[in-house]
Structures are given as structure tokens and as C-alpha cells.
Amino acid sequence: MKALRRLLLLALLAALVGAGIWWLTRPKPVEVVVHEVARGTVEATLTNTRAGEIEACQRTRLATIVGGRIDWLGVEEGDRVEAGQVLMRLWHGDLDARAAVNRAQLATARQRMHEACTLADNAEREAARQAQLVRRGFVSASVEERARTEARARRAACDTARADIATAEAQLAATKTERQRLVLTAPFAGTVAKISGELGEYSTPSPPGVPTPPAIDLIDDSCLYVKAPMDEIDAPRIQPGLPVRITLEAMPGTVFEGRVKRVAPYITAVERQARTVAVDVDFVRPEEARGMLVGYSADVEIVLATRADTLRIPTSALREGRRVLVVEGDTLIERELETGVANWAFTEVLSGLAAGERIVTSLERDGVSAGAKVTLQAAP
């Protein structure tokens, strides 16, 4: 009897020791952050790969057609100008002198025409008188013929004098046109952004392909838009008219509503950077862009599709293969989902989850895997 009691005591002691060892060595539950599945709005969006910038609808870098010394400068940087306003003129004393010669030649040609045409009129009247005398028999037919020949010659001289006037007028017009090559006028109303050159300095024209600074940089800041580079992979999904959210570094916290206006018909390859396509975005309310400076850096978020009141989960909770870890009791269960529209923040769930279920969002923690025991930590 004593031996049996001793055996039972030893067995109980062994069981207590075993239980203590198991308690001390058991896997400890992993503390995880969970998110309760609920309904909400999910948007499929695209963002620019590099910072875009504010552009003016009209911007021209003006330069004279020929080079020359700046003789007159009528504007300063920051001035507002009207369409057709003269901004700058180069020295044109030689053309003024040539125009004076052309005007003198024109005046001389007009005098010669007056003289030649007067003689032609007189010669024609004389030929008419000789014709009457021939009919009366007072003079011979040869006299009339000489009079008519003289009249035709005088009329030809009159026509030549008229042609000389047209030539002189064309020469004067050509000189005036050449003078316009030395004058810069504003093609549209806007603001003078930059002037290269001072009064008395030499201005050089800007031929295509040669990086010569323009004489005057003119911006129409009454109409602004955003130009942003998008990854070439996203180009087929971007269409004019899609809604856009615009943000500026200069105006943090403010979101402007926009619309895709144009998608460039070609891909831009920048050295050491991704190949991109340029997208132009208009402001839905242009008055909101007033006061913005051309060149402001801007970011755009193009909305491709919107799903309202749909089941959604944080995109960060998705594992490879569209799988999530669901908390059932105190254990993690892996489940595969069918997903729909997604962005960096949320992903639409078409099947695989129900509203109210809890999924793990702290996937980076050690021990977070299917089958693990967990304790819950509320999401901050």
C-alpha cells in the first residue's frame, strides 16, 4: 500500500514537472495588428514617375531673325504686355537710309510717269487731228502714220514709267519688311519672364538646334496646366478626360481637381531614368491656378476607375498570390482572395472575405505565419 502511494506521488510529481517544462517552453503567442474588413470606396490610380511642373498654355522664346546691336528696349522683366506691342528693336540706321533712297526713287518715278503720260496724251490728240486732216485731204496718209507711231511710243513710255513706280514701291516695301526682322513684337498678351541682353549689347539670333538664349522669354500666365511624366507601362490605360488630383509642393495640403487633356504620341527616353510618356492635365477650375508660378513642381494622381461602397482591405495586408492572414479565434489562417480595383492604400475584395472579419496588417513581424497563435493589438 505504501509502495502504491509512493508510485502515485512520483507519477503526480513527474506530471507536474512535465507540465511546468511545457509551460516554460511552449510557443508564445505573436502580438499582431489587425484590421476589420469593412466597406468603402476604392480607386484605381496612377501617379507620375518624376515630378511634373506647371506650364503655360502659351510660351514663346523670342529672338530676332538677324543679329544686331540692341538700340531700344521697351520692357523689363515682370512687365505685362499686350499682343502686338513692340518689345525690342535692333539698330537699323542703314535700313532707314535705304528707305529714304527708296522714297526718293519713288517720287522721281512718279514725276517721270506724269511727264511721259502727259506727252502720250498730247501725242494721241495730235494723231487724232492728223487723221481728220487726211480725211479732208489736207495732208498725206504718211503724216498720219507718223503721228500714230509717235502716239504709241509715247504711250509705251507712259506704261514703262508706271512700271517703274511699281518697282520703286516694291523696293520700299522690301526695305520696310527687312526692318521688321530687327523688331520684336509680342505675339500674345502675357508677362516678360526673362530678357537676355542690355541696351547697346549685341543680340544673336537663335537658329534651330543651337542653344542660344532667346532675347525675350514671354509667358501667357493666364492659362496654366500641368505636364507630368508617366511610366510607359501605364500609357495604354491613360485617356483624355480621366479625372486627376493635382498637388503642389508649394501648396501642401491643397488638392486641385484636374482632367487629362493630352497624352503625348511618343515615349521620352531620359538617360539613366525610366522611359516615360508626357501627360498634360488641365485644371477643372482654371481660376484656382491664378497666381501659380510657371515651373512649380507638381504631382498628379490619375483616377482610372472608382468602386463605391465595396468590400475593401488595406493593400499592405496582401501577401504574394493575393493571400491574407485571417484571425480565427487565436490562430492565423491563410486565405486566398479574388481582388478587383486597387491602389497603394486599398484593394477591392470580390470574394474570400466577409465584412467584420479580422486580417493581419503587421506582416513584417517575426512569427507571423499561417497556424501561429496570436494576441491582438488594435491598429493605431
C-alpha positions in Angstrom: 0.0 0.0 0.0 2.8 2.4 0.9 4.6 1.4 -2.4 1.5 2.2 -4.4 1.1 5.5 -2.7 4.7 6.3 -3.4 4.3 5.4 -7.1 1.2 7.7 -7.4 3.1 10.5 -5.8 6.1 10.1 -8.1 3.7 10.0 -11.1 2.0 13.2 -10.0 5.3 14.9 -9.4 6.5 13.8 -12.9 3.3 15.2 -14.4 3.8 18.5 -12.6 7.4 18.7 -13.8 6.3 17.9 -17.4 3.6 20.5 -17.3 6.0 23.1 -16.0 8.5 22.3 -18.7 5.8 22.5 -21.4 4.5 25.8 -19.9 8.0 27.3 -19.9 8.9 26.1 -23.4 5.5 26.5 -25.1 5.5 28.9 -28.2 4.4 32.3 -27.1 1.6 33.9 -29.0 2.6 36.6 -31.5 1.2 40.0 -31.0 -0.3 41.3 -34.3 -2.1 44.4 -35.6 -5.4 43.5 -37.2 -7.8 45.4 -39.5 -11.5 44.7 -39.5 -12.8 44.2 -43.1 -15.4 46.8 -44.0 -16.9 48.5 -47.0 -15.7 51.8 -48.5 -14.5 53.4 -51.7 -11.6 52.1 -53.8 -10.0 53.8 -56.7 -7.5 52.5 -59.3 -5.0 55.3 -59.7 -1.7 56.1 -61.4 0.9 58.6 -60.3 3.8 60.3 -62.1 7.2 58.7 -62.0 9.1 62.0 -61.6 7.9 65.4 -60.5 5.8 67.3 -63.1 5.6 71.0 -63.4 3.3 73.9 -64.1 3.4 75.0 -67.7 1.9 78.0 -69.5 -0.5 77.3 -72.4 1.5 79.8 -74.4 5.1 80.4 -74.0 7.5 81.8 -76.6 11.2 82.4 -76.6 11.6 85.4 -78.9 14.7 86.2 -80.9 15.3 88.5 -83.9 15.8 86.8 -87.3 19.2 88.5 -87.7 21.8 89.7 -85.2 22.5 93.3 -84.3 23.0 95.9 -81.6 20.1 96.5 -79.2 19.0 100.0 -80.0 15.8 100.2 -78.0 14.4 98.0 -75.2 10.8 98.8 -74.2 10.1 96.3 -71.4 11.6 95.0 -68.2 11.4 91.5 -66.7 8.0 91.1 -65.0 6.2 93.6 -67.2 2.8 92.7 -68.7 2.5 93.4 -72.4 -0.3 93.3 -74.9 -0.4 91.4 -78.2 1.4 93.4 -81.0 3.3 95.5 -78.5 6.9 96.3 -79.6 9.3 94.9 -77.1 12.8 95.5 -78.6 14.4 97.0 -81.7 17.9 96.5 -83.0 19.9 99.3 -84.7 18.6 99.9 -88.2 20.2 103.2 -89.4 21.3 101.6 -92.6 17.8 100.5 -93.4 16.4 103.9 -92.6 18.9 105.4 -95.1 17.9 102.8 -97.7 14.2 103.6 -97.1 14.9 107.3 -97.7 16.6 106.4 -101.0 13.6 104.2 -102.0 11.2 107.1 -101.2 13.2 109.5 -103.3 13.3 106.9 -106.2 9.6 106.5 -105.9 9.0 110.3 -106.1 11.2 110.5 -109.2 9.4 107.7 -110.8 6.1 109.4 -110.2 7.4 112.6 -111.8 8.7 110.7 -114.8 5.3 109.0 -115.2 3.5 112.3 -115.1 5.8 113.7 -117.8 5.6 110.6 -120.0 1.9 110.2 -119.7 1.3 113.9 -120.5 3.3 113.6 -123.6 1.5 110.4 -124.5 -1.9 112.2 -124.2 -0.7 115.0 -126.4 0.7 112.6 -129.0 -2.7 110.8 -129.2 -4.6 114.0 -129.6 -2.2 115.0 -132.4 -2.7 111.7 -134.1 -6.4 112.2 -134.0 -6.1 115.7 -135.6 -3.9 114.3 -138.4 -6.5 111.7 -139.1 -9.1 114.4 -139.6 -6.8 116.3 -142.0 -6.2 113.2 -144.0 -9.9 112.7 -144.4 -10.2 116.3 -145.7 -7.3 115.8 -148.0 -5.1 118.5 -146.4 -2.2 116.1 -145.5 -0.9 112.8 -146.8 -1.5 109.4 -145.1 2.2 109.1 -144.2 1.9 112.1 -141.9 -1.0 110.5 -140.1 1.0 107.2 -139.8 4.0 109.1 -138.2 1.7 110.8 -135.7 0.1 107.4 -134.7 3.5 105.8 -134.3 4.7 108.7 -132.1 1.5 108.4 -130.0 2.1 104.6 -129.5 5.7 105.2 -128.5 4.7 107.9 -126.0 2.0 105.6 -124.5 4.6 102.8 -124.1 6.9 105.2 -122.3 4.0 106.2 -120.0 3.3 102.5 -119.2 7.1 102.0 -118.5 7.0 104.9 -116.1 4.1 103.3 -114.3 6.1 100.0 -114.0 9.0 102.0 -112.6 6.6 103.3 -109.9 5.6 99.7 -109.0 9.2 98.7 -108.8 10.1 101.6 -106.5 7.1 100.8 -104.3 8.2 97.2 -104.1 11.7 98.2 -103.2 10.4 100.5 -100.4 8.1 97.7 -99.1 11.1 95.3 -99.1 13.2 97.7 -97.1 10.3 98.1 -94.6 9.9 94.3 -94.4 13.6 93.8 -93.8 13.4 96.4 -91.0 10.8 94.2 -89.3 13.4 91.5 -88.9 15.1 93.7 -86.4 12.0 94.3 -84.3 10.4 92.0 -81.7 6.7 92.3 -81.1 4.6 90.3 -78.6 2.6 87.6 -80.4 0.1 87.4 -77.5 -0.6 89.2 -74.2 1.5 87.9 -71.3 4.3 88.5 -68.9 8.0 89.1 -69.7 9.8 86.3 -67.9 13.4 86.9 -68.9 15.4 89.3 -71.0 18.8 88.3 -72.4 20.8 91.4 -73.2 21.0 95.1 -72.3 20.8 98.3 -74.3 23.8 98.6 -76.6 24.7 94.9 -76.4 24.8 92.6 -79.4 21.8 90.3 -79.8 22.3 86.9 -81.5 19.5 85.0 -83.3 18.5 81.5 -82.1 18.6 79.1 -85.0 17.1 75.6 -84.5 19.4 73.2 -82.8 21.7 75.9 -81.4 21.4 76.5 -77.6 21.5 80.3 -77.9 19.5 82.1 -75.1 16.4 83.9 -76.5 16.3 87.7 -76.4 12.9 87.7 -74.6 11.1 84.9 -72.9 7.3 85.7 -72.9 4.8 83.7 -70.9 1.0 83.8 -71.1 0.3 83.0 -67.4 -3.5 83.5 -67.8 -3.7 79.9 -68.8 -1.8 77.2 -66.9 -1.7 73.4 -67.0 0.4 70.5 -65.5 2.8 68.4 -67.6 3.8 65.2 -65.8 5.8 62.1 -66.9 4.1 58.8 -66.5 5.7 55.3 -66.8 5.5 53.9 -70.4 3.8 50.8 -69.0 0.8 52.9 -67.8 0.5 54.8 -71.1 -2.2 52.5 -72.7 -4.5 53.0 -69.7 -4.4 56.8 -69.8 -7.1 58.5 -71.9 -8.1 62.2 -72.3 -10.9 63.1 -70.0 -9.9 61.0 -67.0 -10.2 62.8 -63.6 -6.9 63.8 -61.9 -5.9 65.1 -58.4 -3.1 67.7 -58.6 -0.9 68.6 -55.6 1.9 71.1 -55.4 4.9 71.2 -53.1 4.5 74.9 -52.9 0.9 74.5 -51.6 1.0 71.4 -49.2 -2.4 70.1 -48.1 -4.3 71.5 -51.1 -5.6 69.2 -53.8 -6.8 70.6 -57.1 -9.2 68.9 -59.4 -8.0 68.3 -63.0 -8.6 66.4 -66.2 -6.3 64.6 -68.6 -6.1 66.9 -71.7 -3.5 65.1 -73.8 -1.3 62.1 -73.9 1.9 62.5 -75.9 2.0 60.3 -79.0 5.6 59.2 -78.3 7.8 57.9 -75.5 10.6 60.0 -74.0 13.8 58.3 -73.1 15.9 60.2 -70.5 19.4 58.9 -69.7 19.6 56.8 -66.5 15.8 57.2 -66.0 12.7 55.2 -66.9 11.1 55.7 -70.3 8.0 57.9 -69.8 5.1 59.4 -71.7 4.2 63.1 -71.1 0.7 63.8 -69.9 -0.9 67.2 -70.0 -3.5 67.9 -67.3 -5.9 70.9 -67.3 -7.3 72.5 -64.1 -11.1 71.9 -63.9 -11.4 75.3 -62.3 -8.8 77.5 -64.1 -9.3 80.3 -61.6 -7.7 78.2 -58.9 -4.4 78.2 -60.9 -4.2 82.0 -60.9 -1.1 83.2 -59.1 0.8 80.0 -59.5 4.3 80.3 -61.0 5.3 78.6 -64.2 7.8 75.9 -63.2 6.2 74.9 -59.8 6.8 71.2 -59.3 3.5 69.2 -59.3 2.3 65.7 -58.8 -0.7 64.1 -60.4 -2.8 61.1 -59.5 -4.9 59.9 -62.4 -8.1 58.1 -61.4 -8.7 55.1 -63.8 -11.7 53.6 -62.0 -13.8 54.1 -58.9 -15.7 51.5 -56.8 -18.0 53.0 -54.2 -19.4 51.1 -51.2 -17.4 47.9 -51.9 -15.6 45.5 -49.6 -12.0 46.6 -49.2 -8.8 45.8 -47.3 -5.5 47.7 -46.9 -3.2 46.8 -49.8 -0.4 46.4 -47.3 -2.2 43.3 -45.9 -1.9 41.3 -49.1 0.7 38.7 -49.4 2.1 37.1 -52.5 -0.5 35.3 -54.5 -3.3 37.6 -53.3 -3.4 35.9 -49.9 -4.2 37.3 -46.4 -3.9 36.0 -42.9 -7.2 35.9 -41.1 -7.6 35.7 -37.3 -9.9 32.8 -36.3 -10.1 32.5 -32.6 -6.4 32.9 -31.5 -4.9 31.3 -34.7 -3.9 32.7 -38.1 -5.5 31.1 -41.1 -4.2 31.8 -44.7 -6.9 32.6 -47.3 -6.7 33.3 -51.0 -8.8 36.3 -52.3 -10.3 37.4 -55.6 -9.5 41.1 -55.9 -10.6 43.9 -58.1 -9.7 47.6 -58.3 -6.7 48.5 -56.2 -4.3 51.4 -55.3 -1.5 51.9 -52.9 -3.9 52.3 -49.9 -6.9 49.9 -50.5 -7.7 46.8 -52.6 -11.3 45.7 -53.5 -12.2 42.2 -52.4 -14.6 40.4 -54.7 -14.6 37.1 -52.8 -12.8 35.3 -50.0 -13.6 37.6 -47.1 -16.7 38.9 -45.3 -17.3 42.2 -43.6 -16.3 42.1 -39.9 -13.5 39.5 -40.3 -10.1 40.5 -39.0 -7.0 40.3 -41.1 -3.3 40.9 -40.1 -1.6 44.1 -41.3 1.7 43.7 -39.3 3.1 41.1 -41.7 6.7 42.2 -41.1 6.8 40.9 -37.5 8.6 37.7 -36.7 6.5 34.6 -36.3 3.5 35.9 -38.3 2.5 33.0 -40.5 -0.4 30.6 -41.0 -1.1 28.4 -38.0 0.6 30.8 -35.5 -1.1 31.6 -32.2 -1.7 35.3 -31.8 -2.8 38.0 -29.4 -4.4 41.1 -30.9 -3.2 44.6 -30.8 -5.5 47.3 -32.0 -4.4 49.2 -35.0 -3.3 52.8 -34.1 
